């Protein structure tokens, strides 16, 4: 019985790895866009890394990586303010 339980755990881990692998292209795209802007919102991060598909440790790893790259993770309201500042600077 213990062997069966171990097999089930391995299958669950493999499924979680597959779902994370499928999102790799999306993660790379997210990082590229975030680099251009200098930030990413929590909502954008959750779209690419849905909490029900990745564990909290994986999300923390991505957030640490973003921080090391100089990319801030911000709330949506802050993103709107940044966009308004950017459009004002272009006009001025």
LINBEL-V119489 format. One record per helix or strand of 2 or more residues. SS is the DSSP state (A for helix, B for strand). FROM is the first residue (numbers start at 1). TO is the last residue. If there is no record, write none. Layout:
ss	from	to
SS	FROM	TO
SS	FROM	TO
This chain:
ss	from	to
A	2	22
A	24	37
B	39	41
A	42	48
A	56	68
B	72	74
A	76	91
